[in-house]
């Protein structure tokens, strides 16, 4: 039998439809959700924004990483953090007054 590859979009659509159907069946049986959904944690960027808000001066990326580790036990990747903050600079919500130093606009 020669199998043809099913496009990923079609598989995704069917998976989502089946999930929705199963949810309706469980609700009709009175079981609702079988397990409570896990509470989502804060995003890395929300932690960084909080650190920038609480700071009276611009923070260097090294200082942001240090404070995130000390206050929140969060280990941030330097390159990813800088990339995300540069996107915020381009969007206008963050300012870069010096190299690798950021503050809220």
N, CA, C and O atoms as a GROMACS GRO file, in nm:
protein
  420
    1UNK      N    1   0.084  -0.117   0.000
    1UNK     CA    2   0.000   0.000   0.000
    1UNK      C    3   0.089   0.124   0.000
    1UNK      O    4   0.178   0.136   0.084
    2UNK      N    5   0.066   0.215  -0.092
    2UNK     CA    6   0.144   0.337  -0.104
    2UNK      C    7   0.075   0.448  -0.025
    2UNK      O    8  -0.029   0.499  -0.066
    3UNK      N    9   0.136   0.484   0.090
    3UNK     CA   10   0.076   0.587   0.174
    3UNK      C   11   0.119   0.724   0.126
    3UNK      O   12   0.236   0.747   0.093
    4UNK      N   13   0.022   0.816   0.122
    4UNK     CA   14   0.054   0.954   0.089
    4UNK      C   15   0.063   1.032   0.218
    4UNK      O   16  -0.013   1.007   0.312
    5UNK      N   17   0.153   1.125   0.223
    5UNK     CA   18   0.174   1.206   0.344
    5UNK      C   19   0.057   1.301   0.363
    5UNK      O   20   0.019   1.375   0.272
    6UNK      N   21  -0.001   1.297   0.484
    6UNK     CA   22  -0.112   1.387   0.518
    6UNK      C   23  -0.051   1.518   0.568
    6UNK      O   24   0.037   1.517   0.654
    7UNK      N   25  -0.098   1.631   0.514
    7UNK     CA   26  -0.042   1.760   0.557
    7UNK      C   27  -0.060   1.782   0.708
    7UNK      O   28  -0.162   1.744   0.765
    8UNK      N   29   0.039   1.843   0.770
    8UNK     CA   30   0.038   1.867   0.914
    8UNK      C   31  -0.084   1.949   0.956
    8UNK      O   32  -0.140   1.926   1.064
    9UNK      N   33  -0.126   2.044   0.874
    9UNK     CA   34  -0.242   2.127   0.908
    9UNK      C   35  -0.369   2.043   0.922
    9UNK      O   36  -0.452   2.069   1.009
   10UNK      N   37  -0.383   1.943   0.836
   10UNK     CA   38  -0.501   1.855   0.841
   10UNK      C   39  -0.498   1.771   0.969
   10UNK      O   40  -0.600   1.755   1.036
   11UNK      N   41  -0.382   1.719   1.002
   11UNK     CA   42  -0.368   1.640   1.124
   11UNK      C   43  -0.397   1.725   1.247
   11UNK      O   44  -0.464   1.680   1.340
   12UNK      N   45  -0.346   1.848   1.248
   12UNK     CA   46  -0.371   1.938   1.361
   12UNK      C   47  -0.520   1.967   1.375
   12UNK      O   48  -0.573   1.964   1.486
   13UNK      N   49  -0.587   1.994   1.264
   13UNK     CA   50  -0.730   2.021   1.266
   13UNK      C   51  -0.808   1.904   1.322
   13UNK      O   52  -0.896   1.923   1.406
   14UNK      N   53  -0.778   1.784   1.279
   14UNK     CA   54  -0.848   1.665   1.329
   14UNK      C   55  -0.821   1.644   1.478
   14UNK      O   56  -0.912   1.608   1.553
   15UNK      N   57  -0.699   1.665   1.519
   15UNK     CA   58  -0.665   1.650   1.661
   15UNK      C   59  -0.746   1.746   1.747
   15UNK      O   60  -0.800   1.707   1.851
   16UNK      N   61  -0.756   1.872   1.705
   16UNK     CA   62  -0.831   1.972   1.780
   16UNK      C   63  -0.981   1.939   1.781
   16UNK      O   64  -1.048   1.958   1.883
   17UNK      N   65  -1.032   1.890   1.670
   17UNK     CA   66  -1.174   1.851   1.665
   17UNK      C   67  -1.201   1.735   1.760
   17UNK      O   68  -1.303   1.734   1.830
   18UNK      N   69  -1.112   1.638   1.763
   18UNK     CA   70  -1.130   1.523   1.853
   18UNK      C   71  -1.122   1.566   1.999
   18UNK      O   72  -1.198   1.515   2.082
   19UNK      N   73  -1.032   1.657   2.032
   19UNK     CA   74  -1.024   1.708   2.169
   19UNK      C   75  -1.154   1.775   2.209
   19UNK      O   76  -1.204   1.754   2.320
   20UNK      N   77  -1.209   1.857   2.120
   20UNK     CA   78  -1.334   1.928   2.149
   20UNK      C   79  -1.448   1.829   2.166
   20UNK      O   80  -1.532   1.846   2.255
   21UNK      N   81  -1.454   1.727   2.082
   21UNK     CA   82  -1.560   1.627   2.092
   21UNK      C   83  -1.549   1.550   2.224
   21UNK      O   84  -1.651   1.526   2.289
   22UNK      N   85  -1.429   1.513   2.263
   22UNK     CA   86  -1.410   1.442   2.389
   22UNK      C   87  -1.451   1.528   2.508
   22UNK      O   88  -1.508   1.478   2.604
   23UNK      N   89  -1.421   1.655   2.500
   23UNK     CA   90  -1.459   1.747   2.607
   23UNK      C   91  -1.611   1.755   2.620
   23UNK      O   92  -1.663   1.759   2.731
   24UNK      N   93  -1.683   1.759   2.508
   24UNK     CA   94  -1.830   1.763   2.510
   24UNK      C   95  -1.886   1.634   2.569
   24UNK      O   96  -1.978   1.637   2.650
   25UNK      N   97  -1.830   1.521   2.528
   25UNK     CA   98  -1.878   1.391   2.582
   25UNK      C   99  -1.858   1.386   2.733
   25UNK      O  100  -1.948   1.342   2.805
   26UNK      N  101  -1.744   1.428   2.782
   26UNK     CA  102  -1.718   1.428   2.926
   26UNK      C  103  -1.813   1.521   3.000
   26UNK      O  104  -1.859   1.490   3.109
   27UNK      N  105  -1.841   1.636   2.939
   27UNK     CA  106  -1.933   1.730   3.002
   27UNK      C  107  -2.074   1.671   3.009
   27UNK      O  108  -2.143   1.687   3.109
   28UNK      N  109  -2.116   1.604   2.903
   28UNK     CA  110  -2.249   1.543   2.901
   28UNK      C  111  -2.261   1.429   3.002
   28UNK      O  112  -2.368   1.407   3.057
   29UNK      N  113  -2.153   1.359   3.026
   29UNK     CA  114  -2.152   1.253   3.126
   29UNK      C  115  -2.148   1.309   3.267
   29UNK      O  116  -2.167   1.236   3.364
   30UNK      N  117  -2.122   1.438   3.279
   30UNK     CA  118  -2.117   1.500   3.410
   30UNK      C  119  -1.981   1.498   3.474
   30UNK      O  120  -1.966   1.537   3.590
   31UNK      N  121  -1.883   1.454   3.401
   31UNK     CA  122  -1.749   1.448   3.458
   31UNK      C  123  -1.673   1.579   3.440
   31UNK      O  124  -1.577   1.605   3.513
   32UNK      N  125  -1.713   1.658   3.345
   32UNK     CA  126  -1.640   1.783   3.321
   32UNK      C  127  -1.495   1.754   3.288
   32UNK      O  128  -1.463   1.654   3.223
   33UNK      N  129  -1.411   1.839   3.332
   33UNK     CA  130  -1.268   1.817   3.315
   33UNK      C  131  -1.223   1.712   3.415
   33UNK      O  132  -1.257   1.721   3.533
   34UNK      N  133  -1.149   1.614   3.371
   34UNK     CA  134  -1.102   1.509   3.460
   34UNK      C  135  -0.995   1.559   3.556
   34UNK      O  136  -0.988   1.515   3.671
   35UNK      N  137  -0.911   1.648   3.509
   35UNK     CA  138  -0.804   1.698   3.594
   35UNK      C  139  -0.803   1.850   3.586
   35UNK      O  140  -0.826   1.908   3.480
   36UNK      N  141  -0.777   1.915   3.698
   36UNK     CA  142  -0.771   2.061   3.693
   36UNK      C  143  -0.650   2.105   3.613
   36UNK      O  144  -0.545   2.040   3.614
   37UNK      N  145  -0.665   2.213   3.544
   37UNK     CA  146  -0.554   2.265   3.464
   37UNK      C  147  -0.450   2.327   3.557
   37UNK      O  148  -0.483   2.392   3.656
   38UNK      N  149  -0.326   2.305   3.520
   38UNK     CA  150  -0.217   2.361   3.600
   38UNK      C  151  -0.216   2.512   3.585
   38UNK      O  152  -0.238   2.565   3.476
   39UNK      N  153  -0.189   2.580   3.694
   39UNK     CA  154  -0.181   2.724   3.690
   39UNK      C  155  -0.051   2.762   3.620
   39UNK      O  156   0.056   2.711   3.652
   40UNK      N  157  -0.062   2.851   3.526
   40UNK     CA  158   0.056   2.891   3.450
   40UNK      C  159   0.139   2.989   3.532
   40UNK      O  160   0.087   3.073   3.604
   41UNK      N  161   0.268   2.975   3.518
   41UNK     CA  162   0.360   3.066   3.585
   41UNK      C  163   0.374   3.195   3.506
   41UNK      O  164   0.314   3.213   3.401
   42UNK      N  165   0.454   3.281   3.560
   42UNK     CA  166   0.478   3.408   3.492
   42UNK      C  167   0.578   3.388   3.379
   42UNK      O  168   0.664   3.301   3.385
   43UNK      N  169   0.564   3.468   3.277
   43UNK     CA  170   0.660   3.459   3.167
   43UNK      C  171   0.790   3.527   3.207
   43UNK      O  172   0.794   3.612   3.296
   44UNK      N  173   0.896   3.488   3.140
   44UNK     CA  174   1.026   3.550   3.166
   44UNK      C  175   1.018   3.701   3.144
   44UNK      O  176   1.073   3.779   3.222
   45UNK      N  177   0.948   3.741   3.038
   45UNK     CA  178   0.943   3.884   3.007
   45UNK      C  179   0.863   3.961   3.112
   45UNK      O  180   0.894   4.077   3.139
   46UNK      N  181   0.760   3.900   3.170
   46UNK     CA  182   0.685   3.971   3.275
   46UNK      C  183   0.774   3.993   3.397
   46UNK      O  184   0.762   4.096   3.464
   47UNK      N  185   0.861   3.898   3.427
   47UNK     CA  186   0.956   3.915   3.538
   47UNK      C  187   1.053   4.028   3.505
   47UNK      O  188   1.081   4.112   3.591
   48UNK      N  189   1.104   4.031   3.383
   48UNK     CA  190   1.199   4.136   3.342
   48UNK      C  191   1.132   4.273   3.349
   48UNK      O  192   1.192   4.369   3.396
   49UNK      N  193   1.009   4.283   3.303
   49UNK     CA  194   0.936   4.410   3.306
   49UNK      C  195   0.918   4.455   3.451
   49UNK      O  196   0.934   4.573   3.482
   50UNK      N  197   0.885   4.362   3.540
   50UNK     CA  198   0.872   4.396   3.682
   50UNK      C  199   1.003   4.448   3.739
   50UNK      O  200   1.005   4.544   3.816
   51UNK      N  201   1.113   4.384   3.701
   51UNK     CA  202   1.244   4.430   3.748
   51UNK      C  203   1.275   4.570   3.697
   51UNK      O  204   1.327   4.654   3.772
   52UNK      N  205   1.243   4.597   3.572
   52UNK     CA  206   1.266   4.730   3.515
   52UNK      C  207   1.176   4.834   3.581
   52UNK      O  208   1.218   4.948   3.604
   53UNK      N  209   1.052   4.796   3.611
   53UNK     CA  210   0.959   4.889   3.678
   53UNK      C  211   1.010   4.926   3.817
   53UNK      O  212   1.001   5.041   3.859
   54UNK      N  213   1.062   4.827   3.889
   54UNK     CA  214   1.103   4.852   4.027
   54UNK      C  215   1.238   4.922   4.037
   54UNK      O  216   1.276   4.970   4.144
   55UNK      N  217   1.310   4.929   3.927
   55UNK     CA  218   1.441   4.992   3.928
   55UNK      C  219   1.427   5.142   3.902
   55UNK      O  220   1.346   5.186   3.820
   56UNK      N  221   1.507   5.220   3.974
   56UNK     CA  222   1.505   5.365   3.956
   56UNK      C  223   1.599   5.410   3.845
   56UNK      O  224   1.601   5.527   3.807
   57UNK      N  225   1.677   5.316   3.793
   57UNK     CA  226   1.773   5.349   3.688
   57UNK      C  227   1.773   5.237   3.584
   57UNK      O  228   1.722   5.128   3.612
   58UNK      N  229   1.827   5.262   3.466
   58UNK     CA  230   1.837   5.157   3.365
   58UNK      C  231   1.921   5.040   3.417
   58UNK      O  232   2.015   5.059   3.495
   59UNK      N  233   1.886   4.920   3.374
   59UNK     CA  234   1.957   4.801   3.418
   59UNK      C  235   2.032   4.736   3.303
   59UNK      O  236   1.979   4.720   3.193
   60UNK      N  237   2.158   4.699   3.329
   60UNK     CA  238   2.237   4.624   3.233
   60UNK      C  239   2.182   4.481   3.230
   60UNK      O  240   2.128   4.434   3.331
   61UNK      N  241   2.194   4.414   3.119
   61UNK     CA  242   2.141   4.279   3.104
   61UNK      C  243   2.198   4.184   3.210
   61UNK      O  244   2.127   4.095   3.257
   62UNK      N  245   2.324   4.202   3.248
   62UNK     CA  246   2.384   4.118   3.353
   62UNK      C  247   2.313   4.139   3.487
   62UNK      O  248   2.293   4.044   3.562
   63UNK      N  249   2.276   4.263   3.516
   63UNK     CA  250   2.205   4.294   3.640
   63UNK      C  251   2.063   4.237   3.637
   63UNK      O  252   2.013   4.190   3.738
   64UNK      N  253   1.998   4.242   3.521
   64UNK     CA  254   1.864   4.184   3.507
   64UNK      C  255   1.870   4.034   3.535
   64UNK      O  256   1.787   3.980   3.607
   65UNK      N  257   1.968   3.968   3.477
   65UNK     CA  258   1.984   3.823   3.497
   65UNK      C  259   2.012   3.792   3.643
   65UNK      O  260   1.955   3.697   3.698
   66UNK      N  261   2.097   3.870   3.706
   66UNK     CA  262   2.130   3.848   3.848
   66UNK      C  263   2.007   3.866   3.937
   66UNK      O  264   1.980   3.783   4.024
   67UNK      N  265   1.933   3.975   3.915
   67UNK     CA  266   1.814   4.000   3.997
   67UNK      C  267   1.705   3.897   3.974
   67UNK      O  268   1.637   3.858   4.068
   68UNK      N  269   1.688   3.852   3.850
   68UNK     CA  270   1.588   3.748   3.821
   68UNK      C  271   1.622   3.619   3.894
   68UNK      O  272   1.533   3.550   3.943
   69UNK      N  273   1.751   3.587   3.902
   69UNK     CA  274   1.794   3.466   3.972
   69UNK      C  275   1.773   3.481   4.122
   69UNK      O  276   1.724   3.390   4.188
   70UNK      N  277   1.810   3.598   4.177
   70UNK     CA  278   1.800   3.620   4.322
   70UNK      C  279   1.655   3.632   4.369
   70UNK      O  280   1.616   3.570   4.468
   71UNK      N  281   1.574   3.711   4.298
   71UNK     CA  282   1.436   3.738   4.344
   71UNK      C  283   1.337   3.629   4.308
   71UNK      O  284   1.246   3.599   4.385
   72UNK      N  285   1.355   3.569   4.190
   72UNK     CA  286   1.255   3.475   4.139
   72UNK      C  287   1.307   3.334   4.118
   72UNK      O  288   1.230   3.244   4.083
   73UNK      N  289   1.437   3.312   4.139
   73UNK     CA  290   1.495   3.181   4.116
   73UNK      C  291   1.490   3.143   3.969
   73UNK      O  292   1.485   3.025   3.934
   74UNK      N  293   1.492   3.243   3.883
   74UNK     CA  294   1.475   3.224   3.740
   74UNK      C  295   1.609   3.238   3.670
   74UNK      O  296   1.680   3.336   3.690
   75UNK      N  297   1.644   3.141   3.587
   75UNK     CA  298   1.768   3.144   3.511
   75UNK      C  299   1.736   3.189   3.368
   75UNK      O  300   1.670   3.116   3.294
   76UNK      N  301   1.783   3.306   3.332
   76UNK     CA  302   1.755   3.361   3.199
   76UNK      C  303   1.875   3.343   3.108
   76UNK      O  304   1.990   3.359   3.149
   77UNK      N  305   1.847   3.311   2.982
   77UNK     CA  306   1.951   3.301   2.881
   77UNK      C  307   1.983   3.442   2.829
   77UNK      O  308   1.893   3.513   2.784
   78UNK      N  309   2.108   3.480   2.836
   78UNK     CA  310   2.149   3.616   2.803
   78UNK      C  311   2.110   3.655   2.659
   78UNK      O  312   2.051   3.762   2.638
   79UNK      N  313   2.141   3.572   2.562
   79UNK     CA  314   2.114   3.606   2.423
   79UNK      C  315   1.963   3.617   2.396
   79UNK      O  316   1.918   3.707   2.325
   80UNK      N  317   1.888   3.526   2.452
   80UNK     CA  318   1.742   3.531   2.434
   80UNK      C  319   1.683   3.655   2.498
   80UNK      O  320   1.594   3.719   2.443
   81UNK      N  321   1.734   3.688   2.616
   81UNK     CA  322   1.686   3.807   2.687
   81UNK      C  323   1.714   3.933   2.607
   81UNK      O  324   1.625   4.017   2.589
   82UNK      N  325   1.836   3.948   2.558
   82UNK     CA  326   1.872   4.066   2.480
   82UNK      C  327   1.785   4.073   2.354
   82UNK      O  328   1.737   4.181   2.318
   83UNK      N  329   1.765   3.961   2.288
   83UNK     CA  330   1.682   3.958   2.168
   83UNK      C  331   1.540   4.003   2.198
   83UNK      O  332   1.482   4.083   2.124
   84UNK      N  333   1.483   3.953   2.307
   84UNK     CA  334   1.346   3.990   2.343
   84UNK      C  335   1.338   4.138   2.380
   84UNK      O  336   1.241   4.205   2.345
   85UNK      N  337   1.439   4.188   2.451
   85UNK     CA  338   1.437   4.330   2.488
   85UNK      C  339   1.456   4.420   2.368
   85UNK      O  340   1.396   4.528   2.362
   86UNK      N  341   1.537   4.379   2.272
   86UNK     CA  342   1.554   4.459   2.149
   86UNK      C  343   1.421   4.468   2.074
   86UNK      O  344   1.390   4.572   2.017
   87UNK      N  345   1.344   4.360   2.074
   87UNK     CA  346   1.210   4.365   2.012
   87UNK      C  347   1.122   4.466   2.083
   87UNK      O  348   1.046   4.538   2.019
   88UNK      N  349   1.133   4.471   2.217
   88UNK     CA  350   1.056   4.569   2.294
   88UNK      C  351   1.103   4.711   2.264
   88UNK      O  352   1.022   4.804   2.263
   89UNK      N  353   1.233   4.728   2.240
   89UNK     CA  354   1.287   4.860   2.203
   89UNK      C  355   1.226   4.902   2.070
   89UNK      O  356   1.183   5.017   2.055
   90UNK      N  357   1.224   4.812   1.974
   90UNK     CA  358   1.167   4.843   1.843
   90UNK      C  359   1.019   4.874   1.851
   90UNK      O  360   0.967   4.955   1.775
   91UNK      N  361   0.950   4.808   1.945
   91UNK     CA  362   0.806   4.833   1.964
   91UNK      C  363   0.781   4.963   2.041
   91UNK      O  364   0.671   5.016   2.037
   92UNK      N  365   0.885   5.013   2.110
   92UNK     CA  366   0.871   5.140   2.179
   92UNK      C  367   0.839   5.131   2.328
   92UNK      O  368   0.824   5.234   2.393
   93UNK      N  369   0.827   5.012   2.382
   93UNK     CA  370   0.794   5.001   2.525
   93UNK      C  371   0.916   4.999   2.615
   93UNK      O  372   0.904   5.015   2.737
   94UNK      N  373   1.033   4.979   2.556
   94UNK     CA  374   1.159   4.977   2.631
   94UNK      C  375   1.259   5.066   2.558
   94UNK      O  376   1.256   5.075   2.435
   95UNK      N  377   1.346   5.130   2.634
   95UNK     CA  378   1.450   5.217   2.578
   95UNK      C  379   1.586   5.157   2.612
   95UNK      O  380   1.605   5.096   2.717
   96UNK      N  381   1.681   5.176   2.518
   96UNK     CA  382   1.818   5.128   2.541
   96UNK      C  383   1.911   5.251   2.547
   96UNK      O  384   1.960   5.297   2.444
   97UNK      N  385   1.935   5.302   2.669
   97UNK     CA  386   2.019   5.423   2.682
   97UNK      C  387   2.168   5.397   2.664
   97UNK      O  388   2.244   5.490   2.636
   98UNK      N  389   2.211   5.272   2.678
   98UNK     CA  390   2.352   5.235   2.660
   98UNK      C  391   2.354   5.090   2.609
   98UNK      O  392   2.253   5.020   2.616
   99UNK      N  393   2.468   5.045   2.559
   99UNK     CA  394   2.474   4.906   2.510
   99UNK      C  395   2.433   4.806   2.620
   99UNK      O  396   2.482   4.811   2.732
  100UNK      N  397   2.342   4.717   2.583
  100UNK     CA  398   2.292   4.611   2.672
  100UNK      C  399   2.234   4.664   2.803
  100UNK      O  400   2.231   4.593   2.903
  101UNK      N  401   2.188   4.787   2.802
  101UNK     CA  402   2.126   4.849   2.919
  101UNK      C  403   1.987   4.895   2.878
  101UNK      O  404   1.969   4.957   2.774
  102UNK      N  405   1.888   4.863   2.964
  102UNK     CA  406   1.749   4.886   2.926
  102UNK      C  407   1.671   4.951   3.039
  102UNK      O  408   1.702   4.934   3.157
  103UNK      N  409   1.568   5.027   3.001
  103UNK     CA  410   1.473   5.084   3.096
  103UNK      C  411   1.338   5.095   3.025
  103UNK      O  412   1.331   5.094   2.902
  104UNK      N  413   1.233   5.106   3.104
  104UNK     CA  414   1.100   5.121   3.045
  104UNK      C  415   1.086   5.262   2.989
  104UNK      O  416   1.142   5.357   3.044
  105UNK      N  417   1.012   5.274   2.878
  105UNK     CA  418   0.995   5.407   2.820
  105UNK      C  419   0.881   5.482   2.883
  105UNK      O  420   0.853   5.596   2.845
   0.00000   0.00000   0.00000
